Amino acid sequence: YTALSYAWGNCDITQLITLNGRQSYITENLAIALRHMQHESEGLVLWIDSICINQQDGLEKAYQVQRMAKIYSSAAIVLAWLGPARDDSDLTMSK
């Protein structure tokens, strides 16, 4: 699997998405990241903490947070989302 590391951003600003036929709210920053990673002809399997961990279950969250190092180190790839390009920051990444 591919793990996605990103800053949650403002949790009060959310967007509705559909995952496996179920609607879910995600932070605006995650929605932007997913739009940038989306490829029309290829699927991408991601492990995303805010989706894969039940945020309503305090016990599960506490357990999974303790496992985060293992989750990320076991991933085939870890992507880091730093946010959309700003002030020519994308020029730095293209070199």
N, C-alpha and C positions, 0 to 999 in steps of 0.2 A: 504494500500500500504506500501511498504518498501522504505524508503529514504536512499540514499547512500551519505555519506559525505566523501570527499576525496580531496586531494590537486591536483589541475589541472596539476601541473608540467609545463614543457616547452611546451607552446602552438604551437611552431614551429615544434615539433616532433609529427606527427599524424599518425593514422592508419585508414584505410577504413573499415567500418563495414556495414552490412546490417540490417536495422531495419524495420520490416513490409514491406519488399520488396523494401525499398528505401535505397540507399547508403548514408552514412554520415561519415564525418571525426571526430574522437575523439582523445583526447590526448593519448599519449602512456601510461601514468599512469592509465587512466581510462580503456584502453584496457587490461592492465595487471590485474586490479581489476576484470573486468568482466570475464576474463578467469579463475581466481581463484574461482569465485563464481558460475561459470557455473556447472550445474548438468545435466548429460545426460538424466535422465528420468523425471525430474521435471522442470517446468517452474518457473520463478521468475519475478514478476512484480516490477519494480524499478522506483522510481522517482529520476532522475538525472538532476541536474540543467543545465548542459551544453547541454543536449538533450531536456529537457522539456521546457526550456525557449528559445525563439527565440533570438539567439545571434546577429542577424542582425538588430533587432528592439530595438533601444535605449529606447523608451518609455516603451515597454513591460519589458525589463530588469530592468529598474528603479522600475517599479511597483512590479515585482516579487521579487526583492531583499528586498523590504520593507516587503514582506509577508513571508520571509524565516523562521522566528521564528515560525509562524503559520503552515507553511508547514511541518517543522520537528516535531513540537509538536503534529500535527494531525496524523502523520504516526503511523502505528501499530508497526513498528520496525524501528530503525535507525541503519544502519551499518556504521562503520567508517573504511575506508581503510587507513592503515598506510604505505602501500607499501610492496613489497616482503620481505621475511625473509633475514636478513643480520647479519653477525657476531653472529650467534646463537640466534637472537632475537626471533625466533619461539619457542625456549625452554622456554622462559619466559611465553609466552602465553599458553603453554600446561600445566602449573602447576595449 
